[in-house]
């Protein structure tokens, strides 16, 4: 085998490995993104009695000023801010928002509430 053919064979092998690996990565990340969804919010004004509400496919349960959002599977292209805005629009002004493993800063929370109003 000539060195040119050997180089071409190595290049082909590397390309095949790269294509195989890239096909696995999106599948793994899509599976984790479609898993159970959990979010928490605190309302500025407490609800008088336990309340259930659907906001963009997530079931929110509020008792007093604490709300918990759950969904078996949820995939969304919404940004973190847009997600907060939808929750604030559906439930009312928020003093805390936690989703996707992140706690929203007070500055972002103010922006969220203004955008939802």
C-alpha positions as a printed NumPy array, in Angstrom:
array([[  0.   ,   0.   ,   0.   ],
       [  1.37 ,   3.41 ,  -0.922],
       [  1.625,   6.207,   1.598],
       [ -1.033,   8.222,  -0.256],
       [ -3.521,   5.339,  -0.071],
       [ -2.656,   4.781,   3.594],
       [ -3.233,   8.487,   4.342],
       [ -6.584,   8.355,   2.542],
       [ -7.574,   5.258,   4.532],
       [ -6.703,   7.006,   7.833],
       [ -8.685,  10.085,   6.798],
       [-11.707,   7.933,   5.928],
       [-11.537,   6.175,   9.298],
       [-11.328,   9.482,  11.191],
       [-14.284,  10.901,   9.25 ],
       [-16.4  ,   7.803,   9.938],
       [-15.605,   7.976,  13.657],
       [-16.474,  11.663,  13.724],
       [-19.804,  11.121,  12.013],
       [-20.694,   8.265,  14.339],
       [-19.854,  10.276,  17.448],
       [-21.726,  13.356,  16.293],
       [-24.828,  11.253,  15.724],
       [-24.748,  10.04 ,  19.334],
       [-24.262,  13.41 ,  21.042],
       [-27.496,  15.079,  19.863],
       [-29.475,  11.96 ,  20.738],
       [-28.095,  11.965,  24.282],
       [-28.751,  15.663,  24.827],
       [-32.266,  15.412,  23.37 ],
       [-33.081,  12.56 ,  25.726],
       [-31.964,  14.53 ,  28.77 ],
       [-33.835,  17.663,  27.646],
       [-37.064,  15.718,  27.271],
       [-36.914,  14.313,  30.815],
       [-39.093,  15.378,  33.768],
       [-39.395,  19.131,  34.25 ],
       [-39.4  ,  20.843,  37.651],
       [-39.55 ,  24.558,  38.429],
       [-40.346,  26.689,  41.461],
       [-41.722,  30.198,  41.838],
       [-42.68 ,  32.461,  44.708],
       [-45.578,  34.849,  44.18 ],
       [-45.596,  38.472,  45.318],
       [-49.212,  37.997,  46.446],
       [-50.27 ,  34.688,  47.989],
       [-53.27 ,  32.839,  46.561],
       [-56.195,  32.439,  48.996],
       [-56.532,  28.685,  48.333],
       [-54.586,  25.953,  46.544],
       [-54.628,  26.616,  42.813],
       [-53.691,  24.51 ,  39.787],
       [-52.892,  26.108,  36.453],
       [-51.39 ,  24.985,  33.145],
       [-48.747,  27.339,  31.771],
       [-47.309,  26.335,  28.403],
       [-47.718,  22.597,  29.041],
       [-46.437,  22.7  ,  32.641],
       [-48.819,  21.988,  35.525],
       [-48.309,  24.605,  38.242],
       [-49.623,  24.06 ,  41.763],
       [-49.689,  27.102,  44.046],
       [-50.354,  27.095,  47.78 ],
       [-49.956,  30.401,  49.587],
       [-47.096,  32.184,  47.828],
       [-45.206,  29.011,  46.801],
       [-45.692,  27.419,  43.389],
       [-44.212,  24.264,  41.878],
       [-44.326,  23.481,  38.174],
       [-44.007,  19.899,  36.928],
       [-44.243,  18.111,  33.621],
       [-43.383,  14.532,  32.694],
       [-41.703,  15.626,  29.488],
       [-41.029,  19.105,  28.275],
       [-38.94 ,  20.396,  25.456],
       [-38.925,  24.035,  24.593],
       [-36.798,  26.442,  22.667],
       [-37.869,  29.254,  24.991],
       [-35.114,  31.19 ,  26.699],
       [-34.922,  31.183,  30.477],
       [-36.31 ,  34.747,  30.504],
       [-39.205,  33.897,  28.178],
       [-40.065,  30.904,  30.344],
       [-40.159,  33.167,  33.439],
       [-42.278,  35.728,  31.589],
       [-44.878,  33.092,  30.668],
       [-45.051,  31.889,  34.277],
       [-45.39 ,  35.451,  35.604],
       [-48.09 ,  36.216,  33.03 ],
       [-50.   ,  33.078,  34.025],
       [-49.552,  33.125,  37.799],
       [-48.847,  36.746,  38.723],
       [-45.863,  38.823,  39.801],
       [-42.946,  36.691,  41.011],
       [-40.409,  37.331,  43.761],
       [-38.437,  34.15 ,  42.947],
       [-38.047,  31.89 ,  39.92 ],
       [-36.045,  28.65 ,  39.72 ],
       [-35.898,  26.46 ,  36.618],
       [-33.428,  24.299,  34.692],
       [-31.186,  24.166,  37.755],
       [-30.825,  27.958,  37.874],
       [-32.039,  30.608,  40.274],
       [-33.028,  33.835,  38.534],
       [-31.249,  36.972,  39.748],
       [-33.325,  39.805,  41.226],
       [-32.442,  42.055,  38.28 ],
       [-33.591,  39.463,  35.738],
       [-36.686,  38.788,  37.841],
       [-37.609,  42.48 ,  37.683],
       [-37.23 ,  42.367,  33.89 ],
       [-39.305,  39.188,  33.774],
       [-42.161,  40.755,  35.74 ],
       [-42.102,  43.941,  33.64 ],
       [-42.225,  41.944,  30.414],
       [-45.134,  39.834,  31.698],
       [-47.254,  42.837,  32.716]])
